[in-house]
């Protein structure tokens, strides 16, 4: 399991990815409200697999299901992501649902390298690369590289495009872009 800070940092990247996908689909809504909703839901969804396990209705706030079982099931999150993407532009809730699902999938990807693993289909699978809380910089870095890739490739048109590239090239950072 990645640390809480890593899940929050990857959640911001998931929010950026969701916002770029909503912008690319054209389902931005009035005043681009669905882009903002997708971003906010992506940030919230990045910790959802963990907080959905807590019995918030009880005083003790104990887990009501075992950690990394149903709330960490990869198929469920991917189906939610695909369904929300499919309904973009047809239903008002599709954009925030897409963001929430992006955050959930990002959470699973951050937990996958841990020896405990993630139940993608039937049983848990682990990449078994490192123990909990270690190498969070790699997980966060990979999430932000993914966000950069999605923004560059899916929002290249319109005002929300990647307008920073010429500026980055001028200061020498963008020579790789």
C-alpha positions as CSV (number, residue, x, y, z in Angstrom):
1,X,0.0,0.0,0.0
2,X,1.3,3.4,-0.8
3,X,1.2,6.0,1.9
4,X,-1.7,8.3,2.4
5,X,0.3,11.2,1.0
6,X,1.1,9.2,-2.1
7,X,-2.5,8.3,-2.6
8,X,-3.4,12.0,-2.3
9,X,-0.7,13.0,-4.7
10,X,-1.7,10.4,-7.3
11,X,-5.3,11.5,-6.8
12,X,-4.4,15.0,-8.0
13,X,-2.9,13.4,-11.1
14,X,-6.0,11.2,-11.5
15,X,-8.1,14.4,-11.3
16,X,-6.0,16.0,-14.1
17,X,-6.4,12.9,-16.2
18,X,-10.2,12.8,-15.7
19,X,-10.5,16.5,-16.4
20,X,-8.5,16.1,-19.7
21,X,-10.7,13.2,-20.8
22,X,-13.9,15.2,-20.1
23,X,-12.5,18.2,-21.9
24,X,-11.5,16.0,-24.9
25,X,-15.0,14.4,-25.0
26,X,-16.6,17.9,-25.2
27,X,-18.9,17.1,-22.3
28,X,-17.7,20.2,-20.4
29,X,-21.1,21.5,-19.3
30,X,-22.0,25.1,-18.6
31,X,-19.0,27.2,-17.5
32,X,-16.9,24.0,-17.8
33,X,-18.4,22.8,-14.6
34,X,-18.0,19.1,-15.5
35,X,-14.3,19.5,-16.0
36,X,-14.0,20.8,-12.4
37,X,-16.3,18.1,-11.1
38,X,-14.3,15.4,-12.8
39,X,-11.1,16.8,-11.3
40,X,-12.5,17.0,-7.7
41,X,-14.0,13.5,-8.0
42,X,-10.7,12.2,-9.2
43,X,-9.0,13.5,-6.1
44,X,-11.7,12.1,-3.9
45,X,-11.7,8.7,-5.7
46,X,-8.0,8.3,-5.1
47,X,-8.6,7.4,-1.5
48,X,-12.1,5.8,-2.0
49,X,-11.0,2.1,-1.9
50,X,-9.7,2.6,1.6
51,X,-12.5,4.8,3.1
52,X,-15.3,2.7,1.5
53,X,-14.1,-0.1,3.8
54,X,-14.8,1.9,7.0
55,X,-18.2,1.5,8.7
56,X,-18.9,5.3,8.9
57,X,-22.3,4.6,10.4
58,X,-20.9,3.1,13.6
59,X,-19.2,4.9,16.5
60,X,-16.1,2.7,16.4
61,X,-15.5,3.3,12.7
62,X,-14.1,-0.2,12.2
63,X,-13.7,-1.9,8.9
64,X,-17.0,-3.5,7.8
65,X,-15.2,-5.6,5.1
66,X,-11.7,-6.9,4.9
67,X,-9.0,-4.5,3.6
68,X,-8.2,-5.0,-0.1
69,X,-11.2,-7.1,-1.0
70,X,-14.3,-5.7,-2.7
71,X,-13.4,-2.1,-2.6
72,X,-10.1,-2.8,-4.2
73,X,-11.5,-5.1,-7.0
74,X,-9.9,-4.0,-10.2
75,X,-12.7,-5.2,-12.6
76,X,-15.3,-3.1,-10.7
77,X,-13.3,0.1,-11.0
78,X,-12.4,-0.5,-14.6
79,X,-16.1,-1.2,-15.5
80,X,-17.1,2.0,-13.7
81,X,-14.4,3.9,-15.6
82,X,-15.5,2.5,-19.0
83,X,-19.2,3.0,-18.3
84,X,-18.7,6.6,-17.2
85,X,-16.6,7.4,-20.2
86,X,-19.2,5.9,-22.4
87,X,-21.9,8.1,-20.9
88,X,-20.0,11.4,-21.1
89,X,-22.2,13.9,-22.8
90,X,-25.3,11.8,-22.2
91,X,-25.7,12.1,-18.5
92,X,-24.7,14.9,-16.1
93,X,-23.2,12.5,-13.5
94,X,-20.9,10.8,-16.0
95,X,-18.1,13.4,-15.6
96,X,-17.8,13.2,-11.8
97,X,-18.3,9.4,-12.0
98,X,-15.4,9.2,-14.5
99,X,-13.2,11.3,-12.2
100,X,-14.1,9.1,-9.2
101,X,-13.3,5.9,-11.2
102,X,-10.0,7.4,-12.4
103,X,-9.0,8.1,-8.8
104,X,-10.0,4.5,-7.8
105,X,-8.0,3.0,-10.6
106,X,-5.0,5.2,-9.7
107,X,-5.3,4.0,-6.1
108,X,-5.2,0.3,-7.2
109,X,-2.2,1.1,-9.5
110,X,-0.4,2.7,-6.5
111,X,-1.1,-0.4,-4.3
112,X,-0.2,-3.0,-6.9
113,X,3.6,-3.0,-6.3
114,X,3.0,-3.9,-2.6
115,X,3.4,-7.6,-1.6
116,X,-0.2,-7.6,-0.4
117,X,-1.4,-7.0,-4.0
118,X,-4.7,-6.0,-5.5
119,X,-7.6,-8.3,-6.5
120,X,-7.7,-7.4,-10.2
121,X,-9.9,-10.3,-11.3
122,X,-10.4,-13.2,-8.9
123,X,-7.4,-13.4,-6.6
124,X,-4.9,-10.9,-5.4
125,X,-2.0,-10.1,-7.7
126,X,1.2,-8.3,-6.6
127,X,4.1,-7.0,-8.6
128,X,6.0,-7.6,-5.3
129,X,8.4,-4.7,-6.0
130,X,8.6,-3.1,-2.5
131,X,7.0,-2.9,0.9
132,X,4.3,-0.4,2.0
133,X,5.3,3.2,2.0
134,X,8.6,2.7,0.2
135,X,9.3,4.2,-3.2
136,X,6.3,6.5,-3.1
137,X,8.3,9.0,-5.2
138,X,8.2,6.5,-8.1
139,X,4.5,5.9,-7.8
140,X,3.7,9.6,-7.6
141,X,6.2,10.3,-10.5
142,X,4.6,7.7,-12.7
143,X,1.1,9.0,-12.0
144,X,2.2,12.5,-13.0
145,X,4.0,11.3,-16.1
146,X,0.7,9.5,-17.0
147,X,-1.2,12.8,-16.4
148,X,1.2,14.7,-18.6
149,X,0.8,12.1,-21.4
150,X,-3.0,12.3,-21.2
151,X,-3.1,16.1,-21.2
152,X,-0.7,16.3,-24.1
153,X,-2.4,13.7,-26.2
154,X,-6.1,14.2,-25.4
155,X,-6.5,17.9,-24.9
156,X,-4.4,19.3,-27.7
157,X,-7.3,21.4,-29.1
158,X,-9.2,24.4,-27.7
159,X,-8.3,26.7,-24.8
160,X,-7.6,23.9,-22.4
161,X,-4.7,22.6,-24.6
162,X,-1.1,22.3,-23.7
163,X,-0.2,26.0,-24.2
164,X,2.8,25.8,-21.9
165,X,5.0,23.9,-24.4
166,X,6.4,27.0,-26.2
167,X,7.1,28.7,-22.9
168,X,8.8,25.6,-21.5
169,X,11.0,25.4,-24.6
170,X,12.1,29.0,-24.1
171,X,13.3,28.3,-20.6
172,X,15.0,25.1,-21.7
173,X,12.7,22.6,-20.0
174,X,10.7,21.8,-23.1
175,X,13.5,20.6,-25.3
176,X,12.3,17.0,-24.7
177,X,8.7,17.8,-25.6
